[in-house]
Amino acid sequence: MYLFLIVLLNILIIFKLVQEFLFLRYLNFLWEKNVRARKPYVIFWPQYFDSKRTRAQGRRVPIKFAIDRVNIKDLHQSARKLGYDAQLEKNYKYPRTWWDDPGRIVIDTKGKKKSNVLIEIAKELKKTQSKK
């Protein structure tokens, strides 16, 4: 009787370990799938282009390319004008300033460096702002 209980207990333990192993592999698969899905895309926050911010506060472009009032829709249009595949995501907030207006742009940079794309978009934003 005791031998039967020990064997049954061992089977249950092995079953539980196999179940946890398969679950962890499934989670790893989901994580890799999500990472690969966004691989060519780079995130651009409107705070990168704000002339009122310092570099420490999140501005990433030189002050001569930065603009006063950064609008997420203008940023999206500028990226589209330059020929990038841009997606507007409204419900995300910049981590440094989570209290600011939400929104970010996810852009397929087509293999270009993020810093170069930032300058291109900043110049285009400057053009559109001067037209207004």
LOKOL-338518 format. One record per residue: residue number from 1; residue in three letters; x negated, y, z of N, C-alpha, C, O in turn. Coordinates in steps of 0.05 Angstrom, whole numbers, plus 32768, in hexadecimal, padded with zeros to 4 digits. Last residue first. Example, Ala and Ser with C-alpha at 12.3 -4.5 7.8 and 13.67 -1.06 7.14 Angstrom:
(2,'ser',(7EFF,7FD3,808E),(7EEF,7FEB,808F),(7EFE,8001,809D),(7EF4,8017,80A1))
(1,'ala',(7EF8,7F8E,809C),(7F0A,7FA6,809C),(7EF8,7FBE,809C),(7EE3,7FBE,80A9))
This chain:
(132,'lys',(7FCE,8603,7CD4),(7FE6,8609,7CE3),(7FE8,8626,7CEB),(7FFB,862E,7CF8))
(131,'lys',(7F9B,85FD,7CC0),(7FB1,8601,7CAD),(7FCB,860A,7CBB),(7FDC,8618,7CAF))
(130,'ser',(7F7D,85F0,7CEB),(7F79,860A,7CE0),(7F8F,8611,7CCC),(7F95,8629,7CC7))
(129,'gln',(7F8D,85BB,7CF4),(7F94,85D0,7D08),(7F91,85EC,7CFC),(7FA0,85FE,7D03))
(128,'thr',(7F78,85A1,7CC8),(7F95,85A2,7CCB),(7F9D,85B7,7CDF),(7FB2,85C4,7CDC))
(127,'lys',(7F40,85A8,7CD2),(7F4D,85B3,7CBA),(7F6B,85B6,7CBD),(7F76,85CA,7CB6))
(126,'lys',(7F3B,858C,7D02),(7F35,85A9,7D02),(7F42,85B6,7CE9),(7F4C,85CD,7CEB))
(125,'leu',(7F47,8559,7CF1),(7F59,8566,7D04),(7F55,8584,7D04),(7F68,8593,7D06))
(124,'glu',(7F19,8551,7CD1),(7F34,8551,7CC5),(7F48,855E,7CD7),(7F5A,856D,7CCE))
(123,'lys',(7EF2,8551,7CF9),(7EF1,8565,7CE3),(7F0C,8567,7CD6),(7F16,857D,7CCF))
(122,'ala',(7F02,8524,7D17),(7F02,853F,7D23),(7F01,8555,7D0E),(7F0F,8569,7D11))
(121,'ile',(7EFA,84FB,7CF2),(7F16,8502,7CFB),(7F17,851D,7D07),(7F2A,852C,7D03))
(120,'glu',(7EC2,84FD,7CEF),(7ED3,8500,7CD7),(7EEF,8509,7CDE),(7EFA,851B,7CD3))
(119,'ile',(7EB3,84F4,7D24),(7EAC,850D,7D17),(7EBE,8512,7CFF),(7EC8,8528,7CFB))
(118,'leu',(7EC7,84BF,7D2A),(7ED0,84D4,7D3C),(7ECB,84F0,7D2F),(7EDD,8501,7D30))
(117,'val',(7EA8,84A3,7D05),(7EC5,84A6,7D00),(7ED1,84BC,7D11),(7EE2,84CB,7D09))
(116,'asn',(7E77,84A5,7D1F),(7E7A,84B1,7D05),(7E97,84B6,7CFF),(7E9E,84CB,7CF3))
(115,'ser',(7E82,8488,7D4E),(7E7A,84A4,7D50),(7E7D,84B3,7D36),(7E85,84CA,7D35))
(114,'lys',(7E8E,8455,7D3C),(7EA3,8464,7D48),(7E9B,8482,7D49),(7EAC,8493,7D44))
(113,'lys',(7E74,8441,7CFC),(7E70,8446,7D18),(7E86,8459,7D23),(7E8F,846B,7D15))
(112,'lys',(7E9B,8417,7CCF),(7E8C,8430,7CD6),(7E89,8432,7CF4),(7E99,8427,7D03))
(111,'gly',(7EBC,83ED,7CC4),(7EA0,83E7,7CC9),(7E8F,8400,7CD0),(7E77,83FD,7CD5))
(110,'lys',(7EEF,8403,7CC1),(7EE3,83F6,7CAA),(7EC5,83F3,7CAC),(7EB6,83F7,7C99))
(109,'thr',(7F0B,8413,7CEC),(7EF6,8424,7CE3),(7EE7,8419,7CCB),(7ED5,8426,7CC1))
(108,'asp',(7F4B,8415,7CFA),(7F39,8402,7CEE),(7F23,8413,7CE1),(7F28,8420,7CCD))
(107,'ile',(7F62,8431,7D37),(7F59,8435,7D1C),(7F47,841E,7D13),(7F35,8416,7D21))
(106,'val',(7F93,8445,7D61),(7F81,842E,7D5C),(7F7B,842F,7D3E),(7F8E,842D,7D2E))
(105,'ile',(7F9E,847B,7D8C),(7F9E,8472,7D71),(7F8A,845A,7D6F),(7F74,845B,7D79))
(104,'arg',(7FCB,8488,7DC3),(7FB0,8483,7DB8),(7FB3,847A,7D9B),(7FC9,8473,7D92))
(103,'gly',(7FEF,84A2,7DFA),(7FEB,849D,7DDE),(7FCE,8499,7DD7),(7FBC,84A5,7DE2))
(102,'pro',(800B,84D1,7E2B),(8002,84B6,7E21),(7FFE,84B6,7E03),(8008,84C7,7DF4))
(101,'asp',(7FF1,850A,7E4C),(8004,84FF,7E38),(7FF9,84E4,7E2E),(7FE2,84E2,7E28))
(100,'asp',(7FD1,84FB,7E8C),(7FD6,850A,7E73),(7FEB,84FC,7E61),(7FF4,84E7,7E68))
(99,'trp',(7FC5,84DA,7EB5),(7FDD,84EB,7EB9),(7FE3,84FB,7E9F),(7FF9,8507,7E9D))
(98,'trp',(7F96,84C0,7EAB),(7FAE,84B0,7EA8),(7FC7,84C1,7EAB),(7FDD,84B8,7EA3))
(97,'thr',(7F5F,84CC,7E98),(7F74,84DF,7E9E),(7F8F,84D2,7E99),(7F9C,84D8,7E86))
(96,'arg',(7F42,849E,7E90),(7F36,84B3,7EA0),(7F4B,84C8,7EA9),(7F49,84D3,7EBF))
(95,'pro',(7F63,847E,7E6E),(7F5D,8476,7E8A),(7F52,848C,7E9B),(7F57,848D,7EB3))
(94,'tyr',(7F99,8495,7E4A),(7F7C,8496,7E4C),(7F74,8491,7E69),(7F7E,849F,7E7B))
(93,'lys',(7FCF,8468,7E41),(7FC5,8481,7E4C),(7FA7,847E,7E4F),(7F9C,8469,7E55))
(92,'tyr',(8001,8451,7E12),(7FE8,844E,7E20),(7FDD,8468,7E2A),(7FE2,847D,7E1D))
(91,'asn',(802D,8455,7DF1),(8031,8450,7E0D),(8018,844B,7E1D),(8019,8442,7E34))
(90,'lys',(8024,845D,7DB9),(802D,8473,7DCA),(802C,846E,7DE8),(802A,8481,7DF7))
(89,'glu',(7FFA,8453,7D87),(8003,8445,7D9E),(800A,8459,7DB4),(7FF8,8466,7DBF))
(88,'leu',(7FF4,8451,7D42),(7FFA,8462,7D59),(8005,8451,7D6F),(8019,8443,7D6B))
(87,'gln',(7FC0,843C,7D19),(7FD9,8434,7D26),(7FDC,8446,7D3F),(7FCA,8449,7D4F))
(86,'ala',(7FA1,8443,7CDA),(7FA5,844C,7CF5),(7FC0,8444,7D00),(7FD4,8446,7CF2))
(85,'asp',(7F74,8437,7CAD),(7F8C,842A,7CB6),(7F8F,8430,7CD4),(7F81,8425,7CE4))
(84,'tyr',(7F5B,8472,7C8C),(7F59,845D,7CA0),(7F74,8451,7CA6),(7F89,845E,7CA5))
(83,'gly',(7F5C,849E,7C6B),(7F5E,8483,7C5F),(7F5A,846C,7C73),(7F57,8455,7C6B))
(82,'leu',(7F61,84D0,7C7D),(7F46,84C7,7C77),(7F45,84AB,7C6C),(7F30,84A1,7C65))
(81,'lys',(7F97,84D1,7C89),(7F8D,84E1,7C72),(7F71,84D8,7C69),(7F6A,84D9,7C52))
(80,'arg',(7F97,84B2,7CB8),(7FA4,84A8,7C9F),(7F9A,84B7,7C86),(7F95,84AB,7C72))
(79,'ala',(7F7E,84D5,7CDB),(7F72,84BB,7CD5),(7F7D,84AF,7CBC),(7F6F,84A3,7CAC))
(78,'ser',(7FA4,84FE,7CDA),(7F89,8503,7CD1),(7F7B,84E9,7CCA),(7F6C,84E8,7CB6))
(77,'gln',(7FD1,84E5,7CF1),(7FD2,84EF,7CD6),(7FB6,84F3,7CCA),(7FB1,84ED,7CB3))
(76,'his',(7FBD,84DD,7D26),(7FC5,84C6,7D15),(7FC6,84CE,7CF7),(7FBC,84BF,7CE6))
(75,'leu',(7FB6,8512,7D36),(7F9F,84FF,7D36),(7FA5,84E7,7D24),(7F94,84DF,7D14))
(74,'asp',(7FEB,8523,7D35),(7FD7,852F,7D23),(7FBE,851D,7D20),(7FB3,851B,7D0B))
(73,'lys',(7FFF,8502,7D5E),(8009,84FF,7D43),(7FF6,850B,7D2E),(7FF2,8500,7D19))
(72,'ile',(7FE5,8515,7D8B),(7FE1,84F9,7D83),(7FEA,84F4,7D66),(7FDE,84E4,7D58))
(71,'asn',(7FC5,8552,7D8C),(7FDF,8545,7D8A),(7FDA,8529,7D7F),(7FCB,8526,7D6B))
(70,'val',(7FA1,857F,7DB1),(7F9F,8566,7DA2),(7FBA,8558,7DA3),(7FC5,8553,7DB9))
(69,'arg',(7F92,85BF,7DAF),(7FA8,85AD,7DB7),(7FA8,8594,7DA5),(7FAF,8595,7D8E))
(68,'asp',(7F5A,85CC,7D9C),(7F68,85D4,7DB5),(7F7D,85C1,7DBE),(7F7B,85B4,7DD3))
(67,'ile',(7F25,85A0,7D86),(7F3B,85B2,7D82),(7F4A,85B7,7D9D),(7F46,85A8,7DB0))
(66,'ala',(7EDF,8597,7D73),(7EF6,8593,7D85),(7F0C,85A7,7D80),(7F07,85BD,7D76))
(65,'phe',(7EB3,85A6,7D57),(7EC7,8596,7D49),(7EE0,8591,7D5A),(7EF4,8586,7D4F))
(64,'lys',(7E95,85C2,7D7B),(7E9C,85D0,7D62),(7EB0,85C0,7D52),(7EBE,85CB,7D40))
(63,'ile',(7E8B,859D,7DA3),(7E9F,85B2,7DA9),(7EA7,85C0,7D8F),(7EBD,85CA,7D8D))
(62,'pro',(7E86,855A,7D8B),(7E7A,8574,7D91),(7E90,8589,7D93),(7EA5,8587,7D87))
(61,'val',(7EAF,8527,7DAB),(7EA6,8535,7D93),(7E98,854F,7D9C),(7E9E,8559,7DB1))
(60,'arg',(7EC2,8513,7DDA),(7EAC,8504,7DCD),(7EA2,8512,7DB4),(7E8D,8509,7DA9))
(59,'arg',(7ED9,8521,7E1B),(7ED7,852B,7DFF),(7EBF,851D,7DF3),(7EAA,851A,7DFF))
(58,'gly',(7EDB,8511,7E51),(7EE4,84FE,7E3C),(7EE2,8508,7E1F),(7EE8,84F9,7E0D))
(57,'gln',(7EC4,852D,7E78),(7EE0,8529,7E7B),(7EEC,8518,7E64),(7F04,8512,7E63))
(56,'ala',(7E90,8532,7E67),(7E95,8522,7E7F),(7EB2,851C,7E83),(7EB9,8507,7E8E))
(55,'arg',(7E96,8557,7E3F),(7E8E,853C,7E38),(7E94,8529,7E4F),(7E9C,8512,7E4B))
(54,'thr',(7ED3,857B,7E4F),(7EB6,8579,7E4D),(7EAF,855C,7E44),(7EC1,854B,7E42))
(53,'arg',(7F0D,8595,7E2D),(7EFF,8581,7E3E),(7EE1,8583,7E3A),(7ED7,858B,7E25))
(52,'lys',(7F21,85B6,7E08),(7F22,85BF,7E24),(7F14,85AC,7E37),(7F0F,85B3,7E4E))
(51,'ser',(7F21,859C,7DD8),(7F0C,85B0,7DDC),(7F0C,85BA,7DF9),(7EF8,85C6,7E02))
(50,'asp',(7F2A,8559,7DCB),(7F35,8570,7DDA),(7F1F,8584,7DE1),(7F0C,857C,7DF0))
(49,'phe',(7F1E,8528,7DB6),(7F1D,853F,7DA4),(7F25,8559,7DB2),(7F27,856E,7DA4))
(48,'tyr',(7F26,8500,7DDB),(7F0C,8502,7DCF),(7F08,851C,7DBF),(7EF2,8525,7DBB))
(47,'gln',(7F5C,8501,7DE7),(7F4A,850F,7DF9),(7F2E,8512,7DEE),(7F1F,8524,7DF6))
(46,'pro',(7F74,84DD,7DC5),(7F74,84FA,7DBE),(7F62,850A,7DCF),(7F59,8520,7DC7))
(45,'trp',(7F4C,84A3,7DB9),(7F5E,84B2,7DCA),(7F5D,84CF,7DC2),(7F49,84D9,7DB9))
(44,'phe',(7F45,846B,7D92),(7F3F,8487,7D93),(7F55,8495,7DA4),(7F6D,8493,7D9F))
(43,'ile',(7F2B,842A,7D8C),(7F3E,843B,7D99),(7F34,8458,7D99),(7F1D,845D,7DA0))
(42,'val',(7F23,8402,7D52),(7F16,8412,7D67),(7F2B,8425,7D72),(7F3C,8430,7D63))
(41,'tyr',(7F24,83C2,7D33),(7F31,83DA,7D3B),(7F23,83E8,7D52),(7F17,83DA,7D64))
(40,'pro',(7F10,8390,7D28),(7F06,83A6,7D17),(7F11,83C1,7D20),(7F09,83D6,7D16))
(39,'lys',(7F2A,8372,7D56),(7F0D,8375,7D52),(7F05,838C,7D40),(7EF4,839C,7D49))
(38,'arg',(7F5B,8363,7D66),(7F56,8380,7D66),(7F38,8385,7D5F),(7F2F,839C,7D63))
(37,'ala',(7F5C,832C,7D64),(7F70,833A,7D55),(7F6A,8358,7D53),(7F73,8365,7D3F))
(36,'arg',(7F35,831A,7D87),(7F30,8319,7D6A),(7F44,832A,7D5A),(7F3D,8334,7D45))
(35,'val',(7F50,8321,7DB7),(7F38,8330,7DB2),(7F32,8331,7D94),(7F2A,8345,7D89))
(34,'asn',(7F7B,82FD,7DB2),(7F80,831A,7DB4),(7F67,832B,7DAF),(7F6A,8340,7DA3))
(33,'lys',(7F5F,82CC,7DAE),(7F71,82D4,7D99),(7F76,82F2,7D9A),(7F76,8300,7D85))
(32,'glu',(7F45,82CA,7DDF),(7F35,82CC,7DC7),(7F46,82D5,7DB0),(7F3D,82E5,7D9F))
(31,'trp',(7F73,82C5,7E00),(7F61,82DB,7E03),(7F51,82E0,7DEA),(7F4F,82F6,7DE0))
(30,'leu',(7F89,8294,7DEF),(7F98,82AC,7DEC),(7F87,82C5,7DEE),(7F8A,82D8,7DDF))
(29,'phe',(7F5E,8271,7DFD),(7F67,8273,7DE1),(7F76,828D,7DDD),(7F72,829B,7DC9))
(28,'asn',(7F5F,8277,7E35),(7F47,827F,7E26),(7F4E,8283,7E08),(7F45,8296,7DFB))
(27,'leu',(7F91,8260,7E3F),(7F8C,827C,7E46),(7F74,8287,7E36),(7F75,829D,7E2C))
(26,'tyr',(7F85,822B,7E2F),(7F9A,823A,7E22),(7F97,8258,7E27),(7F9A,8268,7E14))
(25,'arg',(7F5E,821D,7E54),(7F57,821E,7E38),(7F6B,822E,7E28),(7F64,823C,7E15))
(24,'leu',(7F7E,821F,7E82),(7F67,8232,7E7F),(7F5E,8233,7E62),(7F57,8249,7E59))
(23,'phe',(7FA0,81F4,7E77),(7FAB,820F,7E7A),(7F95,8224,7E77),(7F99,8238,7E69))
(22,'leu',(7F7D,81C9,7E77),(7F8B,81D0,7E5E),(7F97,81EC,7E60),(7F97,81FB,7E4C))
(21,'phe',(7F6D,81CB,7EAD),(7F59,81CD,7E97),(7F67,81D6,7E7D),(7F5D,81E8,7E70))
(20,'glu',(7F9D,81C1,7EC8),(7F8F,81DA,7ECB),(7F7B,81DF,7EB5),(7F79,81F6,7EAB))
(19,'gln',(7FA7,818C,7EB5),(7FBA,81A1,7EB0),(7FAD,81BD,7EB3),(7FB1,81CE,7EA2))
(18,'val',(7F7B,8171,7ECA),(7F7E,8172,7EAD),(7F92,8189,7EA5),(7F8D,8198,7E92))
(17,'leu',(7F86,8177,7F00),(7F6E,8182,7EF5),(7F70,8185,7ED7),(7F67,8199,7ECB))
(16,'lys',(7FB7,815B,7F04),(7FB6,8177,7F0B),(7F9D,8184,7EFF),(7F9F,819B,7EF4))
(15,'phe',(7FA6,8127,7EF7),(7FBA,8134,7EE7),(7FB9,8152,7EEB),(7FBB,8162,7ED8))
(14,'ile',(7F83,811D,7F22),(7F78,811E,7F06),(7F8C,812C,7EF4),(7F84,813C,7EE3))
(13,'ile',(7FA9,811D,7F4B),(7F93,8131,7F4B),(7F87,8134,7F2F),(7F82,814A,7F26))
(12,'leu',(7FC9,80F2,7F3C),(7FD4,810C,7F3E),(7FBF,8122,7F3E),(7FC2,8137,7F31))
(11,'ile',(7FA3,80C9,7F40),(7FB0,80CE,7F26),(7FBC,80EA,7F26),(7FBA,80F9,7F13))
(10,'asn',(7F98,80CA,7F77),(7F83,80D0,7F64),(7F8E,80D7,7F48),(7F84,80E8,7F3B))
(9,'leu',(7FCB,80BB,7F8B),(7FC0,80D5,7F92),(7FAA,80DD,7F7E),(7FA9,80F4,7F75))
(8,'leu',(7FCD,8086,7F77),(7FE1,809A,7F6F),(7FD7,80B6,7F74),(7FDB,80C8,7F63))
(7,'val',(7FA2,8070,7F94),(7FA2,8070,7F76),(7FB5,8085,7F6C),(7FAF,8095,7F59))
(6,'ile',(7FB6,8076,7FC8),(7F9D,8083,7FC0),(7F9B,8085,7FA2),(7F92,809A,7F97))
(5,'leu',(7FE5,8057,7FC6),(7FE7,8074,7FCB),(7FCD,8083,7FC3),(7FCE,8099,7FB9))
(4,'phe',(7FCE,8024,7FBD),(7FE1,802F,7FAA),(7FE3,804E,7FAD),(7FE3,805C,7F99))
(3,'leu',(7FB1,801E,7FEC),(7FA3,801F,7FD3),(7FB4,802B,7FBD),(7FAB,803B,7FAD))
(2,'tyr',(7FDA,8019,8011),(7FC8,8030,8012),(7FB9,8034,7FF8),(7FB5,804A,7FEF))
(1,'met',(7FF0,7FE8,8000),(8000,8000,8000),(7FEF,8019,8000),(7FF4,802C,7FF1))
